[in-house]
């Protein structure tokens, strides 16, 4: 991973040098942001995962692994996972993500049931918070 970071930095330096040469020839004042993260570079080139996995849980696990390994992300936020995955699949997902040493936050529109390993909190429309642990 460190080697890719060094390569990215080298390519970034070349691009910045090119931009400075091209823009210095223009009579117009330009400014540009020199700070680019790996996420921004991936977005710039519209890089997407080519999923081979069949089900949603496997796709989520693959996505989390890639983002964790390449971008160093450790927290992922989802909305209504329990609407798309059954309890057994969620438990498998939780085990896989725990093994990857990442955390997930899942916002649900209603409390259905607690699954082992979850920490559940309810927040109502008046912003009252109830911890269910």
N, C-alpha and C positions, 0 to 999 in steps of 0.2 A: 504494500500500500504506500509505503514511503517513496518507493521508486516512481509510482504514478504521480505522486505529489510533486516530486522534483521535475518530472517531465512536463507536467502541467505548468509549473512555474516557468520553465524554459520557453514553452510555447507562448505563454502569456507575455513574457518579456519581448519576444519577437513581434507579437501582434501590437503591443504598446509602441514599440519602436516604429513599426510600419505606420500606425495611426499618427504618431507625432510627425513623421516625415510628410505624409499626405496632407495632414491638416495644416502644417506650417506653410504650405504653399498656397493656402486659401486666404483671401483677404478678410474672411469672416472669423469672428472670435468663436472658437469651439471649446467646450469643456467636456470631459468624459470621466466616468468612474473607473478607477484602476483596480478597485477591490472586487474580485469575482470569486464566488465560492464554487465548489464542484457542482452544487445543485444548479447554480445559474448557468454554468457551462453546459450541463446536461439539458437544461431547458432550452438554451440557445440553439442547440442542434437537434431539438425535438427527439431526444433519446427516450425510447419506451421499452419496457420489458416485453419480450415475445413469449407470452405464457404458453407452456405446453400442458400445464396442470388442468385437470378437468373441473375440479370443484372450487368453490369460493374460498374455503379454508386454506387449501393448498396455495392458491394465488396470494392470499393475504400473507401467509408464511414466507413465500418467495419474495414478495415485495418488501416485507420487513427485513428479511436477511440482507437483501441487496442494499437497502437504504442504511442499514446499520453498518454493513461492511464498507461501503463506498463513501457514504456521507457522514458516518459516525452518529447517526440519530439513535436515541435511546428511548424516546417517548413517542407513542403513536396515538392519535385520537380517531375514534370511530363513532358513528352515530347509528343506533339501533341494530347492533350486531345480532341481538337475540331475535330479531324479526327475520333474519336470513339464515341463521345457523341453529340447529337443535342443540340440546344440552350436551350430548356426548361429543359432538363436533367442537363445541365451545371449549369443553374440558381439554380435548386434544390440542386445540389452538393455544390455550393458556399454557399447557405443558411445554409445547414447542417454543413459545415466546419466552417463557421463563428460562428455558435452556439457552436461548440466545442472549439472555440477560438484557432484555428490553422490557419496557412497561407499556401497557395500553390503558387508555382512558376511553370508556365506552359510555356515551350519553344515550340513555334510553328515555322514551317518552312516557313510560310507566314502569313501575316495579312489578316484575313477574315472579321471579324466585331467585334466591341466591345460589350461586354455584361455588363449590369449594375453591378457596383461594381469592375470591372476590372480596373487595372492601366496598360496601354499598352505602351510598349517601343519597337521601332524598332532599330535593330542594323544591319547595312549592312556589306558586305564583307570587306570594308575598316575600319570597326569598328566605323563608324559614328553613333551616337546615336540620335534618334528622339523620344521625349516624346510626346505621344498623349493625355495626360490629359489636 
